[in-house]
Amino acid sequence: METSKKRESSISSFDRSKSYWNEAIPQTSPFPTLAENLETDVVIIGGGLAGVSTAYCLSKAGKKIVLVEDGNIGSGETGHTTAHLVTALDDRFTHFVKLFGKEDTRLILQSHQAAIDFVEKTVKEEKIDCQFSRLPGFLFRHPSDDKEVLTDEFDAATEAGLELKILDRIPGMMNNQEACLEFPDQAQFHPLLYLHGLCKAIEKQGGKIYTNTHAAIINADGIITEDGWIIKADDIVVATNSPVNDLVTIHLKQNAFRTYVIAGPVEKDSVPHALWWDTGDHDVNKDFPPYHYVRLFPFNDESDLLISGGEDHPTGDLPKEDHNEATRFQRLESWTREHFPLKEITYHWSGQVMEPVDSLAFIGKNPMDKENVYIITGDSGTGMTHCTIGGLLICDLIMGIDNPWERIYRPSRMTFSSSPVFFRSLMRGIKGLLTATPGDDRVKELEAVNPGEGKICQIDGHRCGVYNDPHGAMNIVSAKCTHLGAALHWNDAEKSWDCPWHGSRFAPDGQVINGPANRNLPLYTLSDEIPLERKGE
Ligand SMILES: Cc1cc2nc3c(=O)[nH]c(=O)nc-3n(C[C@H](O)[C@H](O)[C@H](O)COP(=O)(O)OP(=O)(O)OC[C@H]3O[C@@H](n4cnc5c(N)ncnc54)[C@H](O)[C@@H]3O)c2cc1C
């Protein structure tokens, strides 16, 4: 596997959209960058909730662990979440009972309940001040959905062992006289304070954490970082959200979706603390109806922060009526203002979730790999609990302890994507490649990219991604994903190059942000010479 070198970026101000949660944690990483070779029992790649939970469980169980993260702790999706901890599974009990049967659905439910209980217990034991609280959740019908959706869900969830209620109004929401389901004992917390609390405990338990350390090569012996340091390990856990060590197998079993969040103050105590979810807009997408999810967080003496998310779409693939990702924020704002007394919007951000075709995470031994390589992926909208289940289950597998969840979460289970989303994304990635025409006028192409904008251009026969940074410097990268070569899409809201095939994402200067790609995009330099030259790395 080719190594990806860290770039001296001309876009030093570039960062992903930052969530509200980032304000509570140190802006520079409190952890060192790896600068030596190491040997350990387990190396964990990824410092999000999945990796950190695994590191916590294993170090508590007595294993020597090293965790490496190529950004800061929580700088991936965990820093962009809304952190509802739910047993109200967002892909619905009706779906789980149909697909897995009553008994396995019970097991799935128990694993999510156990995950929330584990977080609650750990917060107490480790004295993590992350505002963990239990609260009810309300599921209500989107007007475009079937009339029976709630009663069907009530029956299926009851069959799986949940005790829930049907209410004839939705507590806390404006203009809504509709019925809803009340799910008891859901929870919420501040995700980054929880994560940093776990890291402190890991260090106390003797674990080692390194940030700004990119695992460039990952195999059954351990990892080699981009700076050439080697970590040898008996067991390897890849918790990079989308597995960067897998070329195809797992990526045929899940689709990447972007999801959007806005947040702003509401008058204190004007809305009760709870979680709300609708059943998704079936007029927008029947197969994956984008749904809305809302919670509060204590903000200051006068206000609570209302955090509203949703408007998901397959990464790199927006319906025709949306020109760019910004439209999704506008739709989210109108929906939220219709239902809650939001004063203004003070934060907005977006992130990505991996949706497994059968809605269950992939946790366990990496298929077609050596026995000691494990993955955690397929988080979906219930990633907080899925990642926690990941930590608990991988710990048992490595410790040789039988766990009844092993069978249901097994990554090698038979499932592959045949959904329309999968085929649309596939076609989009191919279409971009086929529309390449050599020999366009490079001056005209470049002049059309305004400062702060990114565009796909044809330059000297190359299909390039051109980003004109706000100071007028042109960054020209190859517009082919380094994972499997699909045509990339410019995401204007996040200022990133996004891949419609499997959700890989790159910064404007080509630095890789999201897997499965694990290498930067080749950077081009424009000289007076034709053709365009690839910059040496
Ligand atoms: C907007 C949004 C809202 C959400 N809301 C909810 C919710 O309310 N409830 C819920 O349950 N779930 C929710 N989710 C899902 C949940 O946030 C995620 O499932 C979860 O945070 C994923 O954690 P992770 O550890 O798998 O991934 P990440 O947090 O992305 O961590 C993976 C880490 O791996 C690092 N990495 C990648 N490659 C390498 C490499 N080669 N070397 C070193 N490090 C590497 C990355 O930098 C990253 O930090 C939401 C997600 C989003 C985006």
PDBQT file of the ligand as one rigid body, heavy atoms in Angstrom, charges set to zero:
ROOT
HETATM    1  C1  LIG A 601     -24.412  14.812  11.998  1.00  0.00    +0.000 C 
HETATM    2  C2  LIG A 601     -24.412  13.481  12.687  1.00  0.00    +0.000 A 
HETATM    3  C3  LIG A 601     -25.347  13.203  13.667  1.00  0.00    +0.000 A 
HETATM    4  C4  LIG A 601     -25.332  11.982  14.307  1.00  0.00    +0.000 A 
HETATM    5  N1  LIG A 601     -26.211  11.764  15.324  1.00  0.00    +0.000 NA
HETATM    6  C5  LIG A 601     -26.178  10.602  15.991  1.00  0.00    +0.000 A 
HETATM    7  C6  LIG A 601     -27.029  10.399  17.116  1.00  0.00    +0.000 A 
HETATM    8  O1  LIG A 601     -27.768  11.291  17.512  1.00  0.00    +0.000 OA
HETATM    9  N2  LIG A 601     -26.985   9.191  17.739  1.00  0.00    +0.000 N 
HETATM   10  C7  LIG A 601     -26.160   8.204  17.323  1.00  0.00    +0.000 A 
HETATM   11  O2  LIG A 601     -26.185   7.134  17.915  1.00  0.00    +0.000 OA
HETATM   12  N3  LIG A 601     -25.313   8.378  16.276  1.00  0.00    +0.000 NA
HETATM   13  C8  LIG A 601     -25.292   9.553  15.616  1.00  0.00    +0.000 A 
HETATM   14  N4  LIG A 601     -24.436   9.755  14.583  1.00  0.00    +0.000 N 
HETATM   15  C9  LIG A 601     -23.474   8.697  14.253  1.00  0.00    +0.000 C 
HETATM   16  C10 LIG A 601     -22.267   8.753  15.203  1.00  0.00    +0.000 C 
HETATM   17  O3  LIG A 601     -21.870  10.058  15.433  1.00  0.00    +0.000 OA
HETATM   18  C11 LIG A 601     -21.116   8.002  14.590  1.00  0.00    +0.000 C 
HETATM   19  O4  LIG A 601     -21.570   6.718  14.293  1.00  0.00    +0.000 OA
HETATM   20  C12 LIG A 601     -19.915   7.837  15.482  1.00  0.00    +0.000 C 
HETATM   21  O5  LIG A 601     -19.498   9.059  15.999  1.00  0.00    +0.000 OA
HETATM   22  C13 LIG A 601     -18.801   7.187  14.669  1.00  0.00    +0.000 C 
HETATM   23  O6  LIG A 601     -17.691   6.995  15.484  1.00  0.00    +0.000 OA
HETATM   24  P1  LIG A 601     -16.434   6.230  14.907  1.00  0.00    +0.000 P 
HETATM   25  O7  LIG A 601     -15.480   6.080  16.011  1.00  0.00    +0.000 OA
HETATM   26  O8  LIG A 601     -16.864   5.037  14.154  1.00  0.00    +0.000 OA
HETATM   27  O9  LIG A 601     -15.874   7.210  13.778  1.00  0.00    +0.000 OA
HETATM   28  P2  LIG A 601     -15.083   8.574  13.901  1.00  0.00    +0.000 P 
HETATM   29  O10 LIG A 601     -15.553   9.401  15.019  1.00  0.00    +0.000 OA
HETATM   30  O11 LIG A 601     -15.116   9.170  12.537  1.00  0.00    +0.000 OA
HETATM   31  O12 LIG A 601     -13.613   8.098  14.244  1.00  0.00    +0.000 OA
HETATM   32  C14 LIG A 601     -12.761   7.489  13.298  1.00  0.00    +0.000 C 
HETATM   33  C15 LIG A 601     -11.413   8.162  13.429  1.00  0.00    +0.000 C 
HETATM   34  O13 LIG A 601     -10.446   7.454  12.668  1.00  0.00    +0.000 OA
HETATM   35  C16 LIG A 601      -9.466   8.372  12.249  1.00  0.00    +0.000 C 
HETATM   36  N5  LIG A 601      -8.725   7.787  11.130  1.00  0.00    +0.000 N 
HETATM   37  C17 LIG A 601      -9.185   7.462   9.902  1.00  0.00    +0.000 A 
HETATM   38  N6  LIG A 601      -8.193   6.914   9.161  1.00  0.00    +0.000 NA
HETATM   39  C18 LIG A 601      -7.102   6.870   9.951  1.00  0.00    +0.000 A 
HETATM   40  C19 LIG A 601      -5.768   6.413   9.741  1.00  0.00    +0.000 A 
HETATM   41  N7  LIG A 601      -5.384   5.853   8.595  1.00  0.00    +0.000 N 
HETATM   42  N8  LIG A 601      -4.882   6.540  10.766  1.00  0.00    +0.000 NA
HETATM   43  C20 LIG A 601      -5.263   7.096  11.953  1.00  0.00    +0.000 A 
HETATM   44  N9  LIG A 601      -6.523   7.538  12.198  1.00  0.00    +0.000 NA
HETATM   45  C21 LIG A 601      -7.421   7.423  11.205  1.00  0.00    +0.000 A 
HETATM   46  C22 LIG A 601     -10.276   9.595  11.850  1.00  0.00    +0.000 C 
HETATM   47  O14 LIG A 601      -9.490  10.763  11.889  1.00  0.00    +0.000 OA
HETATM   48  C23 LIG A 601     -11.386   9.592  12.896  1.00  0.00    +0.000 C 
HETATM   49  O15 LIG A 601     -11.143  10.478  13.966  1.00  0.00    +0.000 OA
HETATM   50  C24 LIG A 601     -24.401  10.984  13.933  1.00  0.00    +0.000 A 
HETATM   51  C25 LIG A 601     -23.469  11.252  12.944  1.00  0.00    +0.000 A 
HETATM   52  C26 LIG A 601     -23.462  12.486  12.325  1.00  0.00    +0.000 A 
HETATM   53  C27 LIG A 601     -22.423  12.767  11.286  1.00  0.00    +0.000 C 
ENDROOT
TORSDOF 0
